[in-house]
């Protein structure tokens, strides 16, 4: 199976980290992967998105023009990328910051209050990991175990971050399971 994903939001929301984490988790599972970042005019506060492909087959080109999944962390990202999703695809909306539903009816949309869940956990910076958990719960793109292994390796010098981010990932997965 091939998942072509676009993750987008404001700079500083951890969009690039989300993409790198999924890519690394895919590598841990011996899958074919690609990750391409794209920054707007400013890194922090400007728009940022990345394209991620995780596949069981060789990847012909790393460009994602018709994603199977879009993650929208802010309204400009929703407006830009929702029209590109393949029919039958998945849209994950950070409903803490976006007060708008999906416009399309030929896709499955999930409203995930990522910032609210992160605040409940005591660290708003984990909103991106709530979304990663939601993405795993909605798609099964990689396993929870692979994401946690990838996170632990990426943040080996900051082990204190592992527990709160693991909680955020689990809460995102649970949120999707309860909304299916």
C-alpha positions as CSV (number, residue, x, y, z in Angstrom):
1,X,0.0,0.0,0.0
2,X,1.2,3.5,-0.8
3,X,0.3,6.6,1.3
4,X,0.9,10.0,-0.2
5,X,0.6,12.6,2.5
6,X,0.7,16.3,2.6
7,X,1.1,17.9,6.1
8,X,0.7,21.6,6.3
9,X,0.4,24.5,8.8
10,X,2.1,27.5,10.1
11,X,5.9,27.5,10.7
12,X,6.5,26.5,14.3
13,X,3.6,24.0,14.5
14,X,6.0,21.1,14.0
15,X,4.8,20.1,10.6
16,X,8.3,19.2,9.3
17,X,9.0,17.1,12.4
18,X,5.7,15.2,11.8
19,X,6.9,14.4,8.3
20,X,10.3,13.4,9.4
21,X,8.9,11.2,12.1
22,X,6.6,9.3,9.8
23,X,9.4,8.9,7.3
24,X,11.8,7.5,9.9
25,X,9.1,5.2,11.3
26,X,8.5,3.9,7.7
27,X,12.3,3.2,7.4
28,X,12.2,1.3,10.7
29,X,9.4,-0.9,9.2
30,X,11.6,-1.4,6.1
31,X,9.2,0.5,3.9
32,X,10.1,2.8,0.9
33,X,9.9,6.4,2.0
34,X,10.4,10.0,0.8
35,X,10.1,13.4,2.6
36,X,10.2,16.8,0.9
37,X,9.9,20.0,2.9
38,X,8.5,23.2,1.6
39,X,8.7,26.5,3.5
40,X,6.9,29.7,3.0
41,X,8.5,33.2,3.2
42,X,9.2,32.8,6.9
43,X,10.2,29.7,8.8
44,X,8.4,30.6,12.1
45,X,4.9,31.9,11.5
46,X,4.9,31.5,7.8
47,X,3.4,28.6,6.0
48,X,5.1,25.3,5.9
49,X,4.3,21.9,4.4
50,X,5.9,18.7,3.6
51,X,5.2,15.8,1.3
52,X,5.6,12.3,2.7
53,X,5.3,9.0,0.8
54,X,5.3,5.7,2.7
55,X,5.0,2.6,0.4
56,X,5.5,-1.1,0.1
57,X,6.6,-0.5,-3.5
58,X,9.5,1.5,-4.9
59,X,8.7,5.2,-5.1
60,X,8.9,6.5,-8.7
61,X,8.9,10.2,-7.9
62,X,8.8,11.9,-4.5
63,X,6.3,14.6,-5.6
64,X,2.8,14.4,-4.1
65,X,0.3,16.2,-6.3
66,X,-2.8,14.0,-5.5
67,X,-2.4,13.0,-1.9
68,X,-4.3,10.2,-0.3
69,X,-4.1,12.1,3.0
70,X,-3.9,15.7,3.9
71,X,-3.2,17.1,7.4
72,X,-4.3,20.7,7.8
73,X,-3.0,22.4,11.0
74,X,-4.4,25.8,10.0
75,X,-7.1,27.3,7.7
76,X,-4.8,28.4,4.8
77,X,-3.6,24.8,4.6
78,X,-7.1,23.4,4.5
79,X,-8.1,25.9,1.8
80,X,-5.0,25.1,-0.3
81,X,-4.8,21.3,0.0
82,X,-8.3,19.9,0.5
83,X,-9.1,20.2,-3.3
84,X,-6.0,18.0,-4.1
85,X,-7.0,14.9,-2.1
86,X,-7.8,11.8,-4.1
87,X,-11.5,10.8,-4.0
88,X,-11.8,8.4,-1.1
89,X,-8.9,10.0,0.7
90,X,-8.5,11.3,4.2
91,X,-8.4,14.8,5.6
92,X,-7.3,15.5,9.2
93,X,-8.2,18.9,10.4
94,X,-6.9,20.6,13.6
95,X,-10.3,21.7,14.8
96,X,-8.7,23.7,17.6
97,X,-7.6,26.3,15.1
98,X,-9.9,25.6,12.1
99,X,-13.6,26.3,12.6
100,X,-14.6,24.9,9.3
101,X,-15.7,21.5,8.1
102,X,-14.4,19.8,5.0
103,X,-16.2,21.0,1.9
104,X,-15.9,17.7,0.0
105,X,-18.2,14.8,0.5
106,X,-16.1,12.2,-1.4
107,X,-13.4,12.0,1.3
108,X,-13.3,11.0,5.0
109,X,-12.7,14.0,7.2
110,X,-11.7,13.9,10.9
111,X,-11.9,17.0,13.1
112,X,-9.2,16.6,15.8
113,X,-8.9,19.3,18.5
114,X,-5.2,18.8,18.7
115,X,-4.3,22.0,20.5
116,X,-7.0,21.3,23.1
117,X,-5.8,17.8,23.7
118,X,-2.2,18.9,24.0
119,X,-3.3,21.6,26.5
120,X,-5.0,18.9,28.6
121,X,-1.7,17.0,28.6
122,X,0.0,20.1,29.9
123,X,2.1,20.9,26.8
124,X,0.6,22.7,23.8
125,X,3.8,21.9,21.8
126,X,2.6,18.3,21.6
127,X,-0.3,19.2,19.3
128,X,1.6,17.9,16.3
129,X,2.1,14.5,18.0
130,X,-1.7,14.4,18.7
131,X,-2.1,14.8,15.0
132,X,0.5,12.1,14.3
133,X,-1.5,9.7,16.5
134,X,-4.7,10.7,14.7
135,X,-3.0,10.0,11.3
136,X,-1.8,6.6,12.5
137,X,-5.3,5.8,13.8
138,X,-7.0,6.9,10.6
139,X,-4.7,5.3,8.1
140,X,-2.4,2.7,9.7
141,X,0.4,4.3,7.6
142,X,2.9,3.0,10.1
143,X,2.6,1.3,13.5
144,X,2.5,3.2,16.8
145,X,5.6,1.2,17.9
146,X,7.6,2.3,14.9
147,X,6.7,6.0,15.5
148,X,7.7,5.7,19.2
149,X,11.0,4.0,18.2
150,X,11.6,6.8,15.7
151,X,10.8,9.5,18.2
152,X,13.1,7.9,20.8
153,X,16.0,7.8,18.3
154,X,15.4,11.4,17.0
155,X,15.3,12.8,20.5
156,X,17.9,10.5,22.1
157,X,19.5,13.5,23.7
158,X,16.2,14.7,25.2
159,X,14.7,11.6,26.8
160,X,12.5,13.8,29.0
161,X,10.4,14.6,25.9
162,X,9.5,10.9,25.2
163,X,6.7,10.4,27.8
164,X,4.6,13.5,27.1
165,X,4.9,13.0,23.3
166,X,4.0,9.3,23.7
167,X,0.9,10.3,25.6
168,X,0.0,12.8,22.9
169,X,0.4,10.2,20.1
170,X,-1.8,7.7,22.1
171,X,-4.5,10.4,22.7
172,X,-4.6,11.2,19.0
173,X,-5.1,7.5,18.1
174,X,-7.8,7.1,20.8
175,X,-9.6,10.2,19.5
176,X,-9.8,8.7,16.0
177,X,-10.9,5.3,17.3
178,X,-13.7,7.0,19.3
179,X,-14.9,9.0,16.3
180,X,-15.0,6.2,13.8
